[in-house]
Amino acid sequence: MCVMAPIPTLVALNRFGLGARPGDPAVVGRDPRGFVRQQLARSALLASPGLESAAANLRANRRMEMQRERQRAAAASGVKPQPLPPVEDRIYRAEISARFTRLTEIEGGLVERLVLFWSNHFAISTAKGNHVKVMAGAFEREAIRPFVLGRFADMLRAVETHPAMLFYLDNNQSIGPLSRNGMNSRRGLNENLGREILELHTMGVDGGYSQADVTSLARAITGWSVVWPDEDMIHGGAFAFGPARHEPGAQTVLARSYAEDDQAQGLAVLDDLARHPATARHIARKLAAHFIADAPPQALVDQLATVFLASGGDLGAVMRALVDAPLAWEAPLAKLRPPQEFLVAAMRVIGAVTEPGAVIEMLNNLGQPLWQPTGPNGWGDTVADWAAPQAMTARLDLAAQWGRRNDAVDPLGLADAVFGTALARDTRDAIARAESRRQGLAILLMAPEMHRR
């Protein structure tokens, strides 16, 4: 698939947005950069009827599990149980509906792109089990959305103390070997969260930390856990610090000693990591690679890292620097939308929010199941990650399906309304030569303008 020239309208709507909707080119007008900058003043918060907190969702899921346990016991005694509605699916679908409604309807979508970016940076997976599945949407709403234009340190604290992350990376099971519980328990230290904080969330794999730093950080965050609903059905699902599990004594991370101070010991380490130069470089490079190119120019990465450090990790300031960088408007549109972004872009073109069950099925078919990356490093973000022939065939199949379902749509008129003068002549000619409207719409959905950003 060809690399596209940096037409300002497409830079605004594709590189820094979720894709164009009919009429959007006219809204972008003569000031695409101003259009993008205005979006950096918008809130990313998401509230919708039926959406509950992660803690409430975990309690609801546990109540359902307990009912199922009672039913299985009754069934073993010969009592035929009444079927129970799967509460985890109801919660999951409500989160999908709210999320994709926002993604489809919002103007531009830069803030939502940042939500997608940071949710992938701090990845969790519903494959861990229903206890994570019911919290996945709330994790994004509670630990990501409030901070995408705020301080990185605040987001880092919110993420690492969120029940979904503590469950996903098993910190709820981590016990200091010399703690009161550790001396009388077969379980011991779990380094998963400590390792990923350093390797993925802050400094990066080449950030200069050692295995000793991983172990010390893991010890500093022992006792960071979750109230289990069986123990407290009112406060269950909330973050809890367990002093009896916390490793006693000072911990040394990156040559700095942190005195034993219960929960505050680990928080102090996080705060220092949030402003570490290696973290600034890691975050700057990931943002530049996400928005500009798989291998971003080092000068741009250095500029963003400098802003990150000078502003105290102000992510809004970093994004303003990225949007204002001349390279952001000069570099070719060479990135390939991942499947989730392609699906959203297609929904925005068609102008319809897809039912949650269909979203789940389509993302599975496209190879990017929702909130289910293959590991804590999240989904890949390079062209090579998504450009395999099988992956592109899946996109073509989806485009053909949508063409059949929307055969009353005038594809050429829709293409003009969506892309305006940014529509390439080759794309317009291909749509015009289509044998049918459904084929024309499929061609539009497979056009470079739909996949490149």
C-alpha positions in Angstrom: 0.0 0.0 0.0 1.5 3.3 -1.1 2.9 6.0 1.1 0.8 9.2 0.9 1.8 12.8 0.5 1.2 15.0 3.5 -1.9 16.9 2.5 -2.8 19.2 5.5 -6.4 18.0 5.7 -5.4 14.4 5.9 -2.6 15.2 8.4 -5.2 16.8 10.6 -7.9 14.0 10.2 -5.7 10.9 9.7 -2.3 11.5 11.4 -3.8 13.4 14.4 -7.4 12.0 14.3 -9.5 9.0 13.9 -10.4 9.6 10.2 -12.8 11.9 8.3 -16.6 11.9 8.5 -18.8 13.3 5.8 -18.3 17.1 5.8 -15.2 17.1 8.0 -12.9 18.6 5.3 -15.0 21.7 5.3 -14.7 21.9 9.1 -10.9 21.6 9.0 -11.0 24.5 6.5 -7.9 26.6 5.9 -6.4 26.0 9.3 -5.8 22.3 9.8 -3.1 22.9 12.5 -5.5 25.2 14.4 -8.2 22.5 14.1 -5.8 20.0 15.7 -4.6 22.3 18.4 -8.1 23.1 19.5 -8.7 19.5 20.3 -5.9 19.6 22.9 -8.3 21.6 25.1 -11.0 18.9 25.1 -11.7 16.5 27.9 -11.1 12.7 27.5 -13.5 11.8 30.3 -16.2 9.3 29.4 -19.4 8.8 31.3 -22.5 6.9 30.1 -25.6 5.4 31.8 -24.8 1.9 32.9 -21.1 2.3 33.3 -19.8 1.5 36.8 -16.5 1.7 38.5 -14.0 -1.1 38.3 -14.6 -1.9 42.0 -18.4 -2.1 41.4 -17.9 -4.3 38.4 -15.7 -6.7 40.2 -18.2 -7.0 43.0 -21.0 -7.7 40.5 -18.9 -10.3 38.8 -18.0 -12.0 42.1 -21.7 -12.1 43.2 -22.5 -13.8 39.9 -19.6 -16.3 40.4 -21.0 -17.1 43.9 -24.4 -17.7 42.5 -23.0 -20.0 39.9 -21.1 -21.9 42.6 -24.3 -22.4 44.5 -26.1 -23.5 41.3 -23.4 -26.1 40.6 -23.7 -27.4 44.2 -27.5 -27.6 43.8 -27.2 -29.3 40.4 -25.0 -32.0 42.0 -27.9 -32.7 44.4 -30.3 -33.1 41.5 -31.8 -29.6 41.5 -32.2 -28.1 38.0 -30.8 -24.5 38.1 -32.3 -21.5 36.4 -29.9 -20.0 33.8 -28.0 -16.9 34.9 -27.3 -14.0 32.6 -23.6 -13.5 32.1 -22.9 -10.3 34.0 -19.4 -10.1 32.6 -20.8 -9.9 29.0 -23.3 -7.2 30.0 -20.5 -5.0 31.5 -18.2 -5.6 28.6 -20.8 -4.7 26.0 -21.8 -1.6 27.8 -18.2 -0.5 27.9 -17.8 -1.2 24.2 -21.0 0.6 23.3 -19.9 3.8 25.1 -16.3 3.7 23.8 -17.2 3.1 20.2 -20.0 5.6 20.2 -17.4 8.2 21.3 -14.9 7.1 18.8 -17.4 7.2 15.9 -19.0 10.5 16.7 -16.3 12.8 18.1 -15.0 15.6 15.9 -11.4 15.0 14.9 -10.5 12.6 17.6 -6.9 13.5 18.7 -7.8 13.1 22.4 -9.3 9.7 21.7 -6.2 8.7 19.7 -4.2 9.5 22.9 -6.6 7.3 24.9 -5.9 4.5 22.5 -2.2 5.1 22.6 -1.9 5.2 26.4 -4.2 2.2 26.9 -1.9 0.3 24.7 1.2 1.6 26.4 -0.2 0.5 29.8 -1.7 -2.7 28.4 -3.9 -5.2 30.2 -5.6 -8.2 28.8 -9.1 -9.6 29.3 -7.6 -13.1 28.6 -6.4 -13.0 32.2 -10.0 -13.9 33.3 -13.4 -12.4 34.0 -12.1 -10.4 37.0 -10.0 -8.4 34.5 -12.6 -8.4 31.7 -15.1 -6.7 33.8 -12.6 -4.0 34.8 -11.0 -3.4 31.4 -13.3 -0.5 30.3 -13.3 1.0 33.7 -9.5 0.9 33.8 -9.3 3.0 30.7 -11.9 5.4 32.1 -10.3 5.7 35.5 -6.6 5.4 35.0 -6.0 6.6 31.5 -8.7 9.1 30.3 -8.3 11.7 33.2 -4.5 12.0 32.5 -3.9 11.9 28.7 -3.2 15.7 28.7 -2.1 15.9 32.3 1.0 14.9 34.2 2.6 11.5 33.3 3.4 11.0 37.0 -0.3 11.1 37.9 -1.2 8.6 35.1 1.6 6.3 36.3 0.3 6.3 39.8 -3.3 5.7 38.7 -2.3 2.9 36.5 0.0 1.0 38.8 -2.4 1.2 41.7 -5.5 0.2 39.7 -7.0 -3.1 40.5 -7.0 -4.2 36.9 -3.3 -3.7 36.5 -2.6 -5.3 39.9 -4.6 -8.4 38.9 -3.2 -8.5 35.4 0.5 -8.5 36.5 -0.1 -10.5 39.7 1.0 -7.9 42.2 -2.0 -8.8 44.3 -0.2 -12.1 44.9 3.2 -10.6 45.6 4.4 -11.0 49.2 7.7 -9.6 50.7 9.8 -12.6 51.7 10.7 -11.0 55.1 7.2 -9.5 55.7 5.0 -10.9 58.4 3.0 -12.9 55.8 6.0 -13.8 53.9 7.6 -15.6 56.9 4.6 -17.8 57.1 3.6 -18.3 53.5 4.6 -20.5 50.6 4.0 -17.5 48.3 6.8 -15.0 47.8 7.8 -12.1 45.7 6.3 -11.6 42.2 8.4 -9.3 40.0 6.0 -9.0 37.1 4.7 -5.5 37.8 8.1 -4.2 38.9 9.7 -5.4 35.7 7.1 -4.0 33.4 7.1 -0.7 35.2 10.7 -0.3 34.3 10.9 -2.1 31.0 7.6 -1.0 29.4 5.9 1.8 31.4 8.8 4.2 32.2 12.4 3.8 31.2 12.2 1.3 28.4 14.2 -1.9 27.8 17.4 0.1 27.1 16.8 2.6 29.9 19.8 1.5 32.0 18.2 -0.3 34.9 19.4 -3.7 36.2 17.8 -6.9 37.5 18.6 -5.7 41.0 16.5 -2.6 40.3 13.6 -4.8 39.2 13.8 -6.8 42.4 14.0 -3.8 44.6 11.1 -2.1 42.9 9.0 -5.3 43.2 9.8 -5.3 47.0 8.9 -1.7 47.3 5.4 -2.3 45.9 4.7 -5.5 47.9 1.4 -5.1 49.8 -0.2 -3.2 46.8 -3.3 -5.3 46.4 -7.0 -5.3 46.0 -9.8 -5.9 48.5 -11.4 -9.1 47.4 -15.2 -9.0 47.4 -15.5 -12.2 49.5 -13.8 -10.3 52.3 -15.8 -7.0 51.9 -18.7 -6.8 49.5 -19.1 -3.1 50.1 -15.5 -2.0 49.5 -14.4 -5.0 47.5 -12.6 -4.2 44.3 -10.8 -1.2 45.6 -7.0 -0.7 45.9 -5.7 -1.8 49.3 -2.3 -1.6 51.0 -1.5 -4.7 53.1 1.3 -3.8 55.6 1.6 -7.5 56.6 2.7 -8.3 53.0 5.1 -5.4 52.6 8.8 -6.1 52.5 10.4 -4.3 55.5 13.5 -2.1 55.1 14.9 0.4 52.6 15.0 -0.4 48.9 17.6 0.8 46.4 16.4 1.6 42.9 18.7 3.2 40.3 21.3 3.9 43.0 18.8 5.8 45.2 17.7 4.5 48.6 14.0 4.7 49.6 13.2 4.3 53.2 10.5 1.9 54.4 7.3 4.0 54.4 4.5 1.6 53.7 2.7 2.4 50.4 4.6 5.7 50.1 7.8 3.8 49.4 6.7 2.5 46.1 5.0 5.8 45.2 8.2 7.7 45.7 10.0 5.3 43.3 7.2 5.9 40.7 7.5 9.7 41.0 11.2 9.5 40.4 10.8 7.2 37.4 8.2 9.5 36.0 10.8 12.3 35.7 13.8 10.2 34.7 15.6 11.2 31.5 15.3 7.6 30.2 11.5 7.8 30.7 11.4 11.0 28.8 13.2 9.5 25.9 11.1 6.4 25.9 7.8 8.2 25.9 9.0 10.8 23.4 10.1 8.1 21.0 6.9 6.1 21.3 4.7 9.2 20.7 6.8 10.2 17.7 6.7 6.7 16.3 3.0 6.5 16.8 2.1 9.7 15.1 4.9 10.3 12.6 6.9 7.3 11.5 8.0 3.9 12.6 11.6 5.2 12.8 11.1 8.9 13.8 13.8 11.4 13.3 16.1 11.6 16.4 15.9 15.4 16.4 12.1 15.2 16.9 12.4 12.6 19.7 15.0 14.8 21.4 12.8 17.8 21.2 9.8 16.0 22.7 12.0 14.5 25.5 13.3 18.0 26.3 9.7 19.3 26.6 8.7 16.3 28.7 11.5 17.0 31.2 11.2 20.8 31.3 7.5 20.6 31.9 7.6 18.0 34.6 6.1 15.4 32.4 3.2 17.5 31.1 1.7 15.4 28.3 -0.4 18.2 27.0 2.8 20.3 26.5 4.5 17.4 24.8 1.6 17.0 22.4 1.4 20.7 21.6 5.1 20.5 20.7 4.4 17.5 18.5 1.5 19.2 16.7 3.6 22.4 16.2 6.6 20.5 14.8 7.0 21.3 11.1 7.9 17.7 10.5 4.5 16.6 11.6 3.0 18.4 8.6 5.8 17.6 6.2 6.4 13.9 6.7 4.6 11.4 4.4 1.6 9.6 5.7 3.5 6.3 6.0 1.9 4.7 9.1 -0.7 2.0 8.7 -3.8 2.1 10.8 -4.0 -0.9 13.2 -7.3 -2.9 12.8 -9.1 -1.1 15.6 -8.4 2.3 14.1 -9.3 1.1 10.6 -12.7 -0.2 12.0 -13.3 3.1 13.7 -12.4 5.0 10.5 -14.8 2.9 8.5 -17.6 3.4 11.0 -17.0 7.2 10.8 -17.2 7.1 7.0 -20.5 5.1 7.1 -21.8 7.2 9.9 -23.1 4.3 12.0 -22.1 3.0 15.4 -21.8 -0.8 15.2 -23.5 -3.1 17.7 -21.0 -4.4 20.4 -21.3 -8.0 19.4 -20.4 -7.1 15.8 -17.4 -5.0 17.0 -16.1 -7.9 19.0 -16.4 -10.2 16.0 -14.9 -7.8 13.5 -11.9 -7.0 15.7 -11.3 -10.7 16.3 -11.4 -11.3 12.5 -9.1 -8.4 11.9 -6.6 -9.8 14.3 -6.8 -7.2 17.1 -9.2 -8.5 19.8 -10.4 -5.6 22.0 -8.4 -5.2 25.2 -6.6 -8.5 24.6 -3.1 -7.9 23.4 -0.7 -10.8 23.3 1.4 -9.5 26.2 1.9 -6.6 28.5 3.9 -4.8 25.8 0.6 -4.2 24.0 -0.1 -4.3 20.3 2.6 -3.6 17.8 2.6 -0.1 16.2 4.6 -0.5 13.0 3.6 -1.1 9.4 5.2 -4.5 9.6 2.9 -5.5 12.5 -0.2 -5.1 10.4 0.7 -5.3 6.7 0.9 -9.0 6.2 -1.2 -10.4 3.3 -3.5 -12.3 5.6 -4.2 -9.2 7.6 -5.0 -7.1 4.5 -7.2 -9.8 3.2 -9.2 -9.6 6.4 -9.7 -5.9 5.8 -10.8 -6.5 2.2 -13.3 -9.1 3.4 -14.7 -6.5 5.9 -14.9 -3.8 3.2 -16.8 -6.2 0.9 -19.2 -7.0 3.7 -19.9 -3.4 4.4 -20.3 -2.7 0.7 -23.0 -5.4 0.5 -24.8 -4.0 3.6 -24.8 -0.4 2.4 -25.5 -0.8 -1.3 -27.9 2.2 -1.3 -24.9 4.5 -0.6 -23.5 6.6 -3.4 -19.8 5.8 -3.0 -18.4 8.6 -5.1 -20.5 11.2 -3.4 -19.5 9.8 0.0 -15.8 9.8 -1.0 -16.1 13.5 -2.0 -17.9 14.3 1.2 -15.4 12.5 3.4 -12.1 13.6 1.7 -13.0 16.6 -0.4 -10.0 17.8 -2.5 -7.7 15.5 -0.5 -9.1 12.5 -2.4 -6.5 11.2 -4.8 -7.4 11.1 -8.5 -6.5 7.4 -8.7 -8.9 6.7 -5.8 -11.7 8.7 -7.3 -11.3 7.1 -10.7 -11.2 3.6 -9.2 -14.5 4.3 -7.4 -16.1 5.8 -10.5 -15.2 2.7 -12.5 -16.7 0.3 -10.0 -19.3 -2.1 -11.4 -21.8 -1.4 -8.6 -22.3 0.8 -5.6 -21.4 -2.0 -3.3 -18.1 -2.5 -5.1 -17.5 1.2 -5.1 -17.9 1.4 -1.4 -15.6 -1.5 -0.9 -13.0 0.3 -3.0 -13.4 3.4 -0.9 -12.9 1.5 2.3 -9.7 -0.1 0.9 -8.3 3.2 -0.4 -5.0 4.5 0.9 -6.9 7.5 2.4 -8.6 5.0 4.7 -5.5 3.1 5.8 -2.6 5.6 5.9 -2.0 8.0 8.7 
